[in-house]
Amino acid sequence: MTVLTGDYVVVGGGTAGCVLAARLSSDPGARVVLLEAGEASGPRAMSSPDPLAAFSLWSTSVDWAYSTTAQPGTEDAVHAWPRGKVLGGSSAINGMVHHRGHPDSYDAWEKQGATDWNYDALLPFFRRSETAEGRDPHVRGTDGPMRIEASPAPNPLAEAAFRAAVESGHTPLEDGNGRVSEGVSWRETNVAQGRRQSAADAYLRPVLARPNLTVITGAQARRLLLEGGRCRGVEYTVAGEVRTVLADRETVLAAGAIGSPHLLLLSGVGPADHLRETGVEVLADLPGVGGNLHDHVTSYVVYGSDRQPPSSDQRPPTGPSAEAHVLTRSRADVAPDLLLLFAGAALRPRWTGADPGGYSVLFSLMDPSSRGTLRLRSADPAVPALIDPAYLSDDRDLDRLVLGLRLARELGGTKALAPWRTAESFPGADVQDDDSCRAYVRSTASTYFHPVGTCRIGTDELAVVDPQLRVRSVAGLRIADASVMPSTVSAPTNATVLAIAERAAHLMTGG
Ligand SMILES: Cc1cc2nc3c(=O)[nH]c(=O)nc-3n(C[C@H](O)[C@H](O)[C@H](O)COP(=O)(O)OP(=O)(O)OC[C@H]3O[C@@H](n4cnc5c(N)ncnc54)[C@H](O)[C@@H]3O)c2cc1C
């Protein structure tokens, strides 16, 4: 059997794993091994700057192509959950929006027991991750690997959408990633020089030649090697061959909100009753593993049009067209919890595609109360886990999405957008009262692709990692990816995962 040894073993080469591998290997004395289940690259569409091109990557070799259990809250729909399976992970197949949450999102983590995890504590790591030219350097990064370029000038439809948001009362912001992020701003994207910039492009590819960094692709971790309460390394397979990598210092899981809890459960770390039921020997009874699963939920309003922006404006070759998004709140006394995103195309329900002409306003719940679980279907690592996000199981989520629908309609029906609109196509004029709006939301709500929370930071019994991201009751093992968020943030999650991983590398190297 092939046995390799590193100082650090990183499991998963996605958003977080690329940051960790690059930062940890910047010390030439530290041997770093990165295991990634997917391959080094994938279809050409992966480099396209057009977010809609991501649709064509789903269900290909670079996608785990998970699906949820039937969701009673959304009329028993089974939801497709794409997740990247390639260097760069989900950042290689995502919508490329670069957006931090509102400061309240991070301050909420500390209130839930994640000591010293708040906006101010994370700010240096957000800044370290990016280079955002022309922004306030006190809040935005000036020399980080993820380059944020100005989007091409907005087309006239996108400009009308920005004015529409102001017309419906949202404050115009210079920078939606600034300290004040409630209001309307131009979305930023992970596009540099006309190409998608995944975490692999930004962090990993520039350092691949380092002699102390070993990247093994096509390497699926199937079990952590636990001995005497300590993680010694990882058992993985490459092309059907079982191999072992040992970690002299630490193993860090960066396999994502699905992959990390799945690997812990397969390794006997999780709720003891559940592990026994599935025939896995219990090595550490950690009841929180796989719990607290939650996701942003989205739906949209679609308008028809007999007019389109000039064709030269529709698909700028150098990047995605600028689009406006709005962060707002469902009630004055809660943190911002609704995101409206304008799209200059008629989206088909539940991400089944988009048609040119018309426009859509997505409304997404950014602070869901519903909580679900990830559980083993089988002790066989090749069998996908059971994913149950329990969408809309908490009625408060449905009520807030109905309000989101009303706010999206307010924006979509403004005077500013009148020249671009014939009529509302979905949900349409018949859907007005609360009951029909609720029914519309239940029948159209879907993932916004941002699952988190399955290995959350905290200090209570259900926490999986402590505030230093060390797995409770297993030495030599940390987790640093989307799974550690105690609660999700009021933005798509990639920028936050970059900051979490930056901080993890800092903690692991004695910061
Ligand atoms: C379709 C889609 C659209 C999205 N749009 C946006 C957006 O526009 N903006 C935004 O901010 N966020 C977006 N996101 C979310 C964002 O991309 C994720 O939150 C982020 O990439 C998560 O990072 P991660 O490191 O936790 O996991 P991932 O990036 O998913 O990385 C996990 C990695 O671990 C690997 N892995 C898993 N299990 C194993 C194993 N057993 N052995 C070895 N390797 C393993 C995977 O192959 C993967 O490479 C989107 C996500 C998707 C899927």
Ligand as a Chemical Component Dictionary entry (heavy atoms), coordinates in Angstrom:
data_LIG
# 
_chem_comp.id                   LIG 
_chem_comp.type                 NON-POLYMER 
_chem_comp.pdbx_formal_charge   0 
_chem_comp.three_letter_code    LIG 
# 
loop_
_chem_comp_atom.comp_id 
_chem_comp_atom.atom_id 
_chem_comp_atom.alt_atom_id 
_chem_comp_atom.type_symbol 
_chem_comp_atom.charge 
_chem_comp_atom.model_Cartn_x 
_chem_comp_atom.model_Cartn_y 
_chem_comp_atom.model_Cartn_z 
_chem_comp_atom.pdbx_ordinal 
LIG C1  C1  C 0 -24.019 26.072 -8.694 1  
LIG C2  C2  C 0 -23.431 26.935 -7.613 2  
LIG C3  C3  C 0 -23.541 28.323 -7.698 3  
LIG C4  C4  C 0 -23.000 29.121 -6.690 4  
LIG N1  N1  N 0 -22.943 30.460 -6.874 5  
LIG C5  C5  C 0 -22.229 31.211 -6.002 6  
LIG C6  C6  C 0 -21.960 32.582 -6.277 7  
LIG O1  O1  O 0 -22.289 33.110 -7.339 8  
LIG N2  N2  N 0 -21.287 33.286 -5.335 9  
LIG C7  C7  C 0 -20.884 32.730 -4.145 10 
LIG O2  O2  O 0 -20.345 33.449 -3.315 11 
LIG N3  N3  N 0 -21.099 31.441 -3.880 12 
LIG C8  C8  C 0 -21.714 30.656 -4.802 13 
LIG N4  N4  N 0 -21.850 29.326 -4.579 14 
LIG C9  C9  C 0 -21.376 28.778 -3.293 15 
LIG C10 C10 C 0 -19.857 28.705 -3.169 16 
LIG O3  O3  O 0 -19.274 28.320 -4.390 17 
LIG C11 C11 C 0 -19.533 27.731 -2.034 18 
LIG O4  O4  O 0 -20.066 28.214 -0.823 19 
LIG C12 C12 C 0 -18.051 27.514 -1.833 20 
LIG O5  O5  O 0 -17.425 27.150 -3.025 21 
LIG C13 C13 C 0 -17.864 26.418 -0.786 22 
LIG O6  O6  O 0 -16.524 26.218 -0.578 23 
LIG P1  P1  P 0 -16.024 24.926 0.205  24 
LIG O7  O7  O 0 -14.551 24.985 0.220  25 
LIG O8  O8  O 0 -16.748 24.832 1.492  26 
LIG O9  O9  O 0 -16.541 23.692 -0.674 27 
LIG P2  P2  P 0 -16.243 23.340 -2.191 28 
LIG O10 O10 O 0 -15.741 24.506 -2.936 29 
LIG O11 O11 O 0 -17.454 22.653 -2.683 30 
LIG O12 O12 O 0 -15.020 22.336 -2.111 31 
LIG C14 C14 C 0 -15.088 21.031 -1.593 32 
LIG C15 C15 C 0 -14.043 20.222 -2.359 33 
LIG O13 O13 O 0 -13.822 19.003 -1.666 34 
LIG C16 C16 C 0 -13.799 17.938 -2.610 35 
LIG N5  N5  N 0 -14.202 16.741 -1.883 36 
LIG C17 C17 C 0 -15.407 16.472 -1.327 37 
LIG N6  N6  N 0 -15.378 15.274 -0.730 38 
LIG C18 C18 C 0 -14.121 14.787 -0.900 39 
LIG C19 C19 C 0 -13.470 13.584 -0.500 40 
LIG N7  N7  N 0 -14.108 12.636 0.215  41 
LIG N8  N8  N 0 -12.169 13.395 -0.856 42 
LIG C20 C20 C 0 -11.501 14.345 -1.562 43 
LIG N9  N9  N 0 -12.073 15.501 -1.978 44 
LIG C21 C21 C 0 -13.369 15.718 -1.634 45 
LIG C22 C22 C 0 -14.771 18.374 -3.676 46 
LIG O14 O14 O 0 -14.578 17.678 -4.878 47 
LIG C23 C23 C 0 -14.489 19.870 -3.766 48 
LIG O15 O15 O 0 -13.475 20.156 -4.673 49 
LIG C24 C24 C 0 -22.389 28.505 -5.554 50 
LIG C25 C25 C 0 -22.285 27.115 -5.475 51 
LIG C26 C26 C 0 -22.779 26.329 -6.502 52 
LIG C27 C27 C 0 -22.620 24.831 -6.406 53 
# 
loop_
_chem_comp_bond.comp_id 
_chem_comp_bond.atom_id_1 
_chem_comp_bond.atom_id_2 
_chem_comp_bond.value_order 
_chem_comp_bond.pdbx_ordinal 
LIG C1  C2  SING 1  
LIG C2  C3  SING 2  
LIG C2  C26 DOUB 3  
LIG C3  C4  DOUB 4  
LIG C4  N1  SING 5  
LIG C4  C24 SING 6  
LIG N1  C5  DOUB 7  
LIG C5  C6  SING 8  
LIG C5  C8  SING 9  
LIG C6  O1  DOUB 10 
LIG C6  N2  SING 11 
LIG N2  C7  SING 12 
LIG C7  O2  DOUB 13 
LIG C7  N3  SING 14 
LIG N3  C8  DOUB 15 
LIG C8  N4  SING 16 
LIG N4  C9  SING 17 
LIG N4  C24 SING 18 
LIG C9  C10 SING 19 
LIG C10 O3  SING 20 
LIG C10 C11 SING 21 
LIG C11 O4  SING 22 
LIG C11 C12 SING 23 
LIG C12 O5  SING 24 
LIG C12 C13 SING 25 
LIG C13 O6  SING 26 
LIG O6  P1  SING 27 
LIG P1  O7  DOUB 28 
LIG P1  O8  SING 29 
LIG P1  O9  SING 30 
LIG O9  P2  SING 31 
LIG P2  O10 DOUB 32 
LIG P2  O11 SING 33 
LIG P2  O12 SING 34 
LIG O12 C14 SING 35 
LIG C14 C15 SING 36 
LIG C15 O13 SING 37 
LIG C15 C23 SING 38 
LIG O13 C16 SING 39 
LIG C16 N5  SING 40 
LIG C16 C22 SING 41 
LIG N5  C17 SING 42 
LIG N5  C21 SING 43 
LIG C17 N6  DOUB 44 
LIG N6  C18 SING 45 
LIG C18 C19 SING 46 
LIG C18 C21 DOUB 47 
LIG C19 N7  SING 48 
LIG C19 N8  DOUB 49 
LIG N8  C20 SING 50 
LIG C20 N9  DOUB 51 
LIG N9  C21 SING 52 
LIG C22 O14 SING 53 
LIG C22 C23 SING 54 
LIG C23 O15 SING 55 
LIG C24 C25 DOUB 56 
LIG C25 C26 SING 57 
LIG C26 C27 SING 58 
# 
